[in-house]
Amino acid sequence: MSSYESIAKAIRYLDAHRTEQPDLATVAAEVGMSPAQFHRMFRAWAGATPEDFLQCLTLSHARCLLRDGKDALASAPDSGLSGPGRLHDLCVTLDAATPGAIKTRGAGLKICAGVVASPFGNCLIGETQRGICHLSFFEGEDREAALASLREDWPLALVENNDAGIETRASQIFSPAAARAPLKLYVKGTAFQLSVWRALLEVQSGSLTSYGQLASSAGYPQASRATGTAVGRNAISFLIPCHRVIRKTGISGNYRWGAIRKRAILAWENSQLDRRT
């Protein structure tokens, strides 16, 4: 079992037994480790103790603040989540495919694709000369299903498998923020989707936003539902941070790559921020 699989199992257990407030030994036993092993694994994965990590994992206080009428971004620091300005995210720029390029369905486009082990499980990254065009997570060994999703987005592109070539890029993406260099993304979408994705890039690590606030930031304050659909169509996980969008009630909600993974990413980001402040 990988570190992320152990983390995911622990989160599922804590969700099911939240009211019991299980201690370290109980959670460690659930994932088949001694307390010392579990503690070491957590420290290596998150850079924080299990206790600190679980504080980051909890969104209940944020939910209460949001119900009291505070906006999601203001609620983040009040709930113990790192607020905007504590540490800037990786500088990401978004390059949109032209209508002509979209119409050709990727013909003439070369995509270097590779699978790597990320902090959140297996990860497929696709990159063109114009930037990263795909980043997705998948379970187990289901590499072909992940590649099928990439090919569906760019059906006529030439996809070359190159795990080793992608490893360097993955190290850059998932490295501590201070060590990251600027990255360029290459995406295709409608004008509305692009507006939503660009607004997502403004939501900094450690912060949360609601679908309603994101819609306003994108320039479409009456389009919360459509904004949610655009968030779900994002093909570049983590870098276009759709995991930072929660429901107005404060509940973390669904995530294209798994609700447990969403919660793990949010907690991991806050753990990384806490290490640097």
N, C-alpha and C positions, 0 to 999 in steps of 0.2 A: 504494500500500500504506500503510495507517494505521500509526501508531506501535505499536499493540498487535499488529497482524498481523506487523510486523517482529520484535517481541519474541517472539511465539509461534514464528515460524520459527527464530529464534536458539535458543530453548529446545529445539526438536525436534532441531536440528543438534547441540547440545551433548549431548543425551541419546544420540544415535547415535555420538558421537565422544568420549565422556567420558574414556576411557582415554588419548586422544591429547593431552588438555589443549590444545586449540587456542588460539592467541593472538588478540588483538584484531583484527589485520588479517585473519586467516582467517575469523573469524565475520562481520566486516563484509563481506567479499567474498561470503559465502554469502547475505546479505540484500541484496546489490546496492548497497552503500554504501562510501564511503571510510572508513578508520579514524576520521578526524576527524568525518565526518558521523554515523557510528554512535555515537561517544562523545557527541556533542552530543544526539542523539536519546535515548540512554539517560538522560543527565542531566536532560533536560526531562521524561521520562516517569516516572522512578523517584526523581529527586533524589539519585542516587548514581552513582558510576562503574560501568562494566560489571564491573570486577573485584570491587568491593564487593557488587554486586547478585548476582553468581554465588555468592559466599560465602553470601548469604542463601538462595539457591535450593537449596543442597545440604542434604539431610536425612540424608546417610550417617552422620554422627557421631551424630545423634539415634537412628538405627536401632541402632547399636552399643550405646549407653547403654540403650536399651529392652531389648535382648536380654540385658543384664547384670542386668536386674531393676528398673531405676529406672522410676518412673512417668513418663508422658509430660509432665506439667506441670513436674516437676522437671528433666526432660531439656532442656526448651526453653532456659533460660539457659546450661546447661552446653555446649550445642551451638552457642552463638553466636546463638541466637534470643532476642529480647528477652523477658525474663520478666515475669510479672504485677507490676503496680505501677509500671513505668517510665513508663507513660502510660495514662491511663484511656481506654476506648473511648467512643464516642458513647453518650449515655444513651438507651437504647431501651426502651420499655415495650410489652408485648404485650397487646392486647385481643382476647379470644376471642369469636367469634360464638356466639350462643346456639343451642341445639338448634332452636328455632323458626326462627331466621334461616337455619340450614343447610337445614332442611326446605323452605323456600321457594325454595331454589336461587338466591338473589340477587334475587328479585322485589322491585321497589321500590328497589333499590340503584343508585345512580349512581356509576360509576367513571370518573374522568378518567385517560386512558391516553396515554402519549407515548413516543416513541423518542428516545434521546439517545446521543451518543458518549461512552462512559465510558473510564476508563483501561484497561479490559479488553474493548474492542470495543463493538459496538452493544448497547444496554441498553433493555429495555422496563420501564417503571414504571407501575403502576396504583395510584390513590389514591382512597379514599372519604372522606367527612366524618369517619369514625371512625379513619382512619389508612391507611397504605400496605398494600395487600392483595396486591401482586405486584411482584416484581423479578426479571427473568431476563435472561440474556445470550444472544445468538444470532449466528450467522455471516452475513457478507455482507449481502444485502438481504432476507433472509427474514423480513420484518416480519409478513406474514400468518400464518406458522406460529407466531410468538411470540404474536400476538394470539389465535390459536386456543386456545393453552394457557390464556391468561387467561380466555377465554370458557368453556372446559371447566370451570374451577374455579367460575365464577359464571355459569351458562348463561342465567339469566333477568334478569341485571342489564343496565342501560343503560350501554353503554360508549361514551364520547365521546372521540374522538381529539383530543389537544391537546398537540402536541410543545412548543410555546412555554410552555404552562402548567406542564409538567413540568420544564422546563430549570432553573428555580430550585431545585426540590426535588433534582434530580440534583447540582447544584453543592454543595448542603448535604451530601448523602450522601458525596460523594467528595472533600470539602475536607479540609485538614489537621485533625486531631482537635481542636485547640485552638479552631478556628473553628466547630465544629459545635454546633448547638442540639439539644435533645431531640427525639426523633421517636417517633411512636406507630405501631404495626403493628396491622393488623386481619386476623386469621387464622381459619380454621376447621379443626378437627381433633378427633380423639378426645382423651380425658383423658390417655392415655398419650403421644400425639404432642405435646400441649401441654407436658407435663412435660419431654420431651426438648428441645423448642425453647427453653423457659425456661432449662434447664440450659446450652444452647448460648450463650445471651446472657451467661452468667457466664464464658465462656472469652474472656479479654481478648486484644486485638491483640498479636501477637508470641508468643503461647502456643499450644501444641498439646495435644490430649487424645486418648486412645484411645477406641474404642467401649465398651470395658469400663469405663473410668473415667467416661465420660459416662453410661452406664447407672446406675452407682452414684450419681452426682450427681443424676440424675433420680429416684432412689428405687427403682430396679429393678435391683439388682446382678446378678441372674441372667438378664437379658434383653438381652445384648449384640447378638444377631442382630436382635431386634425393634427395638432402638435404631437399628441401621444402616438398617433399613427406614424408620423415622420420619425419620431424617436425610435420606434420599433423597426423602421426600415434601414436604420444605420448599419452599414456593413463593416465598419471599422470600430470594433469594441475597444474599450479602455482609452484609446487616444482621442476619440470623440466620446466624451464621458457621459453616455446615457445612463450609466449606473448612478449618477448623482441626482437623478430626477426621482422625486417621490410624490405620492398623492397628497392632495391638500390636507387630508386628515393626518399626515405624518407617517402613514404606513408605507413601507418601502416599495411595495407593489411588485409587479412582474418584471422580468428581465429576459431578453431574447436568449441569453446564454445561461439561464438558471437563477432562480431567486436566491438560493444559497450562495452561489458565486457572487451575486451582487452584494450581498451583505458582507462576504469575505473581502471583496475589493474595497468597500467603504472602510471597513475596520483596518485593513492593511494600510491604506493611504493615511489614515489618521495615526497609526502606529509609526509610520515613516516620518510624518511631520513632527510627532512628539519627540522622536530621537534627535531632531535637528533644532529644537527650540530650547 
